[in-house]
Amino acid sequence: MHDVNQEAMSSVWSGGASPFAMGSKKLGMWLFIVSDSLTFSALLIAYSYARLNSPNWPRPFPFSPSIVFSTIMTVVLLASSLTMVMGVAAAARGDRGTTVKWILATMFFGTTFIVLHMREWFHLIDEGLRLTSNPWGSPLFGAVFFGVTGLHMTHVAIGVIYLGIISLGFGRGKFSSEDVEVSGLYWHFVDLVWMFVFPLVYIMSISPK
Amino acid sequence: MNDHGATEGTHPAVPAKTFLWVWLALVFFTGVEVYLGYIELEPKLMLSILMGLSVIKAGLIIFWFMHLKYEKPSLKFWLIPATVFCIGMMLLVFFWDSFRLAALRS
């Protein structure tokens, strides 16, 4: 009797059922994405609140070159999502070589995004933008701008490293196609966040003509 | 060891053309956003349209690129309302206070 109970308990505790018919890694990533989306939401709502609260909120981005430049960054990030989804599809087919190539392409676009973003940051720093001050208006702008875009850029950088590990492991047969899919979820989420950062932080801050 | 990492809910194979169309739609909506900024639409109207477009873009990414469309309905009914509810709770405070702030400034 004792053995039967122990067996039943052990079966319950070792799983035997997968919520939503998916692996624990994928479910874990979805949970992380929900929590991280709330982090970014809180940050963007705080940005909107600070902006509304400040009568002299700066709009420092001329359409050309700033918005053109950030649009290129957006298209680069979108391109990385397309290559990632192709990589996930190739992994599901079991085509290891093609998967690694698509993931490497994703890493290339991710790295390009970071380089472009850093260039933009240095340009703004040269113009006098600091965390606590700027030459255009409310000093809060710098903290908010660097805070929002910096947290996003950190996610992109972590994503590039994560994809590097996944491509190495998948290429060597150590990781499964589910691992590629889970890394894809993370990467698309990073892209998704930018779909809100770009209009709120950049397009709503275009300098008046 | 119980292998919970095993892929139980395998998705149907989605043609590459579908992903390409979704991507083109995302680029198109981005183009519309940039155009709205170029013509300097009135800020409140522009913000409303931009957020609407962002939600559509987010939906395209979540449902097609993140494959939520092909997951079990129970996952959708759990993930989406929970996230929307939490963001809604944050907006509940901000949204109404924004009218107070706007009234104070006018």
Interface residues (C-beta under 8 A of the other chain):
Chain A: S14 G15 G16 S18 F20 A21 M22 G23 S24 K25 K26 W30 V34 S37 L38 S41 A42 I45 S48 Y49 L52 N53 P55 F63 I67 T71 T74 V75 L78 A79 S81 L82 M84 V85 M86 V88 A89 A92 R93 S176 S177 E178 D179 E181 G184 L185 H188 F189 D191 L192 M195 F196 F198 P199 L200 I203 M204 I206 P208 K209
Chain B: N2 H4 G5 A6 T7 E8 G9 T10 H11 A13 V14 A16 F19 L20 W23 L26 V27 T30 E33 V34 L36 G37 Y38 E40 P43 M46 L47 L50 M51 L53 S54 K57 A58 I61 I62 W64 F65 M66 H67 E71 K72 S74 L75 W78 L79 A82 T83 C86 I87 M90 L91 F94 D97 S98 L101 A102 R105
